[in-house]
């Protein structure tokens, strides 16, 4: 068995011991709908649960697990449940323990990454890793790739490290090795060859540093089980029941992992909704759920269509929009609750008018709807849209929070303290060593670091180990003294880690590294604010038993995990972050062509379907109140351009909508558009006050009425003559692909394009 140890699996093979109260299984079926009951009771083979938004899928999953335990079909440690966020995993575990008892906590309930990390920690030697390997975050990966590119004398301005890192990540999600990636190119593609070369070196560098990136946690878990049949068999034997939440969001590696683990018992239950697959940019593949029945022809399929969250009006709007998609499991959400008020629609003159209306509407909902600020949310398609909205919130004195990336953990002082923590846990962590070897400044500059790097490469060691050999590496003077002190300090901190709690370790890192002294020496408001941030980091660390636990948790935290339902402020976030959340009142802004749906989706049917799913997700976050807005004019890249109302608005039946807009005359100036997506520049009537309504719709160029067909010859005001290659859509949403003689192929929205027949 390759010397593999399963030290953290001490419960394997034990006879069941009934230490939690015996439950009446039938009690777990109370207050469930008939489809939910069938999902809980199903046994013996694959199960696909198509769970519409707000249909109680978490209840079904937790009741199913509890029922399996209550009937004795499996012991807690024979169940694995996988979710996509730590928050969802914690909630599922809490619910099952509340139903069955504390022994249920011995189940594996975790995210994909956490589950893979746990398996790799127990069996890392199979792949040649040590168990204390470090997890690289996105910043670490990009830094490592950039370093490799510089070593290869590549121009990082022409080929950015970020794009290379993204390409490597995409390859890993498709389970492509460097050689396979290179072979997947077209002929002798030099770009593909270069990416593969960097990928190959990056992979070697990670192994040398005893480190894995996020993608490796999944990829290496699969590789580990492929490499050692005993490891694979042990996990297949152990997990009699496997449950996967949000299956529509799985990528190729995750799908393969699930199939491998479920191959023995075939008691695989996947829960998801093809209509809520919105993470294609993260390599999620909606085909995994759409093709589940093809992979398992004997699978039971159960549809959960009853919604327990939203009013029927909101559900009717969501149903109408998503029905336009082709790649989906057909279903129709319904509720036994109220019909609810109509959806409020505001057509703003520009983004500032939109922002003022949103602020006014939030205040109205607070007074007339008796809602607290934290019961309301504003969604937008891209982060850039938040700027104007934030300005208007400030002007209206409305408390708000922007829920976006891990902003706290992106701060320099926090990343430095975490890098020290990681370096203490894993002495070979190159990325962390390079980050903090001269932070705070201690005289180990680029020249000295280059010597350490060269010595490490020549002697087959990690850069992180090189300061131990600073003199042999050729360092002299202050650099030599500082490198030796740096190495000694880390050894001392590692010794302390055996006795100090994680919170105390953060204090020790801030003190011994010199970070605290350096910030106090600055004696500025900002420097003291940074010290307060480090204090907050220590508070966060106090929740963990070991420094390793803390470091790992920090690497696995998700965006939406930060949401605090008790905060007295509205929540502002992108539609992607909104997934999995719900609010009594929701405002969705920027419903315009090229914004939502996004520009890139206008010429890609698969992308357009994903945009529509994103709209469906946004609509179904609303419980009682839904407000939609768009602007007739918006500033884009420094230019004010006309906008076209989103097709998603036209897909909602008018009977469901209360249109709040009135119109004022406008005057227009000529504006030569950059491409087929921009319209004419608009000047709104001066002095128009908020609340009097929006500008009239964009004046069409008339090109959508040309009834173009493939092969027609046309002329564009800017691009000149061309030939129509493809036409789809109808009315103002008609699109055409035109191959211009001198400008190549362009994707055009005809109503906004100055196009005529040749």
Secondary structure, DSSP 8 states (H G I E B T S, - for coil): -TT---TT-TTTT------S----GGGGGTT--HHHHHHHH--SS-EEEEE-TTS-HHHHHHHHHHHHHHTTSS-GGGEEEEESSHHHHHHHHHHHHHHH-GGGGGSEEEEHHHHHHHHHHHHGGGGT--TT-EEE-HHHHHHHHHHHHHHTT--TTTS-HHHHHHHHHHHHHTT--HHHHHHTSSSS-HHHHHHHHHHHHHHHHHHHTTEEEHHHHHHHHHHHHHH-HHHHHHHHHH-SEEEESSGGG--HHHHHHHHHHHTTT--EEEEE-GGG---GGGT--THHHHTHHHH-TT-EEEEE-B-SSS-HHHHHHHHHHHTT-SSS-----B-SS-----EEEEEESSHHHHHHHHHHHHHHHHHHS---GGGEEEEESSGGGHHHHHHHHHHTT--EEEE-S-HHHHSHHHHHHHHHHHHHH-TT-HHHHHHHTTSS--S--HHHHHHHHHHHHHHT--HHHHGGGTTTTT--HHHHHHHHHHHHHHHHHHHHTTTS-HHHHHHHHHHHTSHHHHHHHH-SHHHHHHHHHHHHHHHHHTT-SSHHHHHHHHHH--GGGG--TT-SSEEEEEHHHHTT--EEEEEE---BTBBTTBGGGGG-HHHHHHHHHHHHHHHTTEEEEEEEEEESEEEETTEEEE--B-HHHHTS-GGGEEE---EE--EE-----SSTT----EE--TT--TTS-EE------SGGGS---TT-EEEETTTEEEEEEEEE--GGG-EEEEEETTTEEEEEEGGGS-EEE-
